[in-house]
Amino acid sequence: MLRSEGEKQAAINRAQGEATAIRVIAEATAAGVRAVAEAIADKGGLDAANLKVAQQYIDAFGLLANKSNTMIIPTNAGDVAGFVATAMSVLDRTRAAKGQPG
């Protein structure tokens, strides 16, 4: 009987530890998202975000090219500015839908 009680308590402790870890990760993610939103709202923040997205876009295609001999690319792959503009347009529409200033 003592052994089953010990196993039960160990399971409860594991579950509580996992729940705490999930909560801490969620709180850290939310804080990170808030920090990014504030940085984008600052002067020059949107331009910096555009640059970062463009860099990641180019890096991702570079990684794909190095790891595979088959590559799926958008028809306008050379138009990084167009890609960034499209991404920012989606962001603007999302903000407008939430009633946030653009």
N, C-alpha and C positions, 0 to 999 in steps of 0.2 A: 504494500500500500504506500509506503514512504517513497519508493522508487517512482511510482506513477505520479505522485504529487510533485516530486522533483522534476519529472519530465514535463508535467503540465506547467509548472512555474517557469521552466526554461523556455518553453514555447511562448508563454506570455511575454517574457523578457525579450525574446527575439522579435516578436511582433511589435512591441513597444519601441524597440530600438530602430526597427525598419520604419515605423511611422514617424519617428522623430527625424530620421535621415531624410525622408521624403519631404517633410515640412520644411526642414532647413534648406534643402535644394530649391524648393518652390519659392521660399522667401528670398533666397539669393538671386534666383532668376528674375523675380519681380523687381528687385532692387536694380539689377543690371538693365532691365528694359526701361525702367524709369530714368536711369542715368543716361542711356542712349537717347531717349526722347528729349531730355533736357538739353543734351549736347546738340542735337539737331536743331532745337529751337533757338540756340544761341547764334549770334552773328557768325556767318561763315560755316555754321554747322551742317547745313544742307549740302553745301558744296563739298565739304569733307566727306559726308556720307555718300554722295555721288561718286567721288573719287575712290572710296573704299569698295563700293559695289563694282565699279569698273575693274579695279585691280583683282578682285576675287573672281570676276567673270573670266578675265584673261587667264588667271592662274588655273582655274578649273579646266579650261580647254587645254591648257598646256599639260596638265596632269593626265587628261584623257588621251592626248596624243602620245604621251610617253608610255602609257600602260596598255594600249590597244592599237591594233592595226585597222580597226573600224571605228569611225567617229561619226556621230550624229551631230550636225551643227545647224543652227538656224540659217535661213536663206540670207539673212543680212549679217552674217558673223563679223564682217568687217566694220559694221556700223555700231561700235560700242556706245557711242553717244546716243544713238537711237534706242538701244537696249536700256540704257540708264534712264532716258527720258520716259520710256514706257513704264519702267519700274517706279519712277517717281510719280507718274500719272496715277498708277494704281494706289500709291501711298496717299496722294492728294484726295482721290475719290474715297478712300477709306476714312480719312480724316473728316471729310465733308459729311459722310454718312453718320459719323459719331458726333457731329456738331462741333468739331474742333477747328480752330482757324488754320488756314493753309499756309 
